[in-house]
C-alpha cells in the first residue's frame, strides 16, 4: 500500500542537553507552523526511524521524532559499557519529552507511539494531560509485569524450542530464576563478546515470537548493526527487569486521567508479543479511545493496520 504523501525529510535537528550527561537527539519534519505531533519509538531502545516519512501531511503537520536515552543518535550510546543505565528510566524519558516540548515552544501536541512507545505516551499523558491534544496508539502495551512475563515466558508455549534456547542463554544457576534480570547482568559484563552473545540470544527469541504472525518478518529484531543490537537489548533488559518502574496496572488504573483526550487504538488480532486483551482493557477504561482490531495483523503490522493508522493521522490533522 502506498503512503499518501511524498517523502519528507527533516528540516531541523539537534540535541537536547538533559543536564545529567545525556544528550537526546531530535528532529522536525513537515511544516514548522503545522499541528505538532510527537512520534515516540518502541523498544525501548530501537531508536527513531531514519527514513523520510510519507504518512504525515507535510503541509499540515509539524512532526517531531527523537531517540530516547542511550539509543539511536542520542549519547552516550548504550553499547558503551560506561553509559550509566541508572539515568535511563521511565521517569527520565517522560521528563525528556516534557523538556523537549518546552524547548520547541509547543503548547500541546498529538502523541503517536507503538509497542513500548505506547506505554511511554500513556505514562506521559497521564502525568501531563493538559499537554496532549490527541493520541494514536498502535500495538498497545502498558508494560505490566504480567505482559512482560507473557512475552519472555508465556509465549514459550508456542515456541518451546526457541524459548529453551533463550533460557539457556543465561548461566545454568540462573535459568530457573528471573531471566530478564540475568540478561540485564550479562549486558553489563565487561567482556564485549559476552554482551554480544546475550544480545543475539535475546533478539533471536524476539524474532521467534513474531515468526508465526501474519506478515511476520524474519530477523525483524536482530536485523540491525551490532552496536544497535547491544544497546537495544541492554535497554530492554534494564527496563523490563524493573517492570519499567511502573506499578502493576498503573496505566490502566489511571486511564481516567486521559478523559477528554481523543484517541485511536490499533491492534493486531494475532499479536503474539502483546496479546489484544491489553488494548481491549484500555479501551474499556478510556471512553474517549476507539479501538480498531485488525484481523490480519500481528505485532509486525499489515496493510490494513497501516491504513487504520493513516486514517487516524488524517482525521486528527484538521482538529
JOTA-V52708 format. One line per field, one symbol per residue. ss: DSSP state (A for helix, B for strand, O for the rest). phi: phi as a letter, one per 40 degrees, with the letter a starting at -180 (. if undefined). burial: # if it has 24 or more other ideal C-beta (glycine too) atoms within 12 Angstrom, else .. A space follows every 10 residues. Layout:
BEGIN
ss = ???
phi = ???
burial = ???
END
This chain:
BEGIN
ss = OOOOOOOBOB BBBBBBBOOO OOBBBBBBBB OOOOBBBBBB OOOOOOOOOO OOBOOOOOOO BBBBBBOOOO OOOOBOOOOO OOOOAAAOOA AAAAAAAAAA AAAOOOOOBB BBBOOAAAAA AAAAAAAOAA ABBBBBBBOO OOOOAAAAAA AAOAAAAOOA AAAAAAAOOO OAAAOOOOAA AAAAAAOOOO OAAAAAAAAA AAAAAAAAAA AOOOOOOOOO OOOOOAAAAA AAAAAAAAAA OOAAAOOOOA AAAOAAAAOO OBBBBBBBOO OOOOOOAAAA AAAAAOOOBB BBBBOOOOOO OOAAAAAAAA AAAAAAAOO
phi = .cccbcdbbc baaabcccgb gcbbcaabbg bdbcccabcb cchchcgccb cdcbcbdccb bbcbbaccdg bgccbccccc cccccccbbd cccccccccc dcccgbcaac bbabfddcdc cccccccbcc cbcaabbcfc bbfccccccc cbacccccbc cccdcccccb ddcbccbccc cccdcccbcc cccccccccc cccccdccdc cccdgdbdgd cccacccccc cdcccdcccc cbfffbcdgd cccbccccdg ccabbbacdb cccbdcdccc cccccbdcbb bbcccbbbcc gadccccccc ccdccccbc
burial = ....#..#.# .....#.#.. .######### ...####### #########. ..#.####.# ########## #########. ..#.#.#### .######### #..#.#.### ########## #########. ########## #####.##.# ###.#..##. .##..##.## ........## .#######.. ....###### ########## #.####...# ##.#..#### ########## ######...# ##..#.##.. ########## ######.##. ###.##.### ####..#### ##.####### .##..##..
END
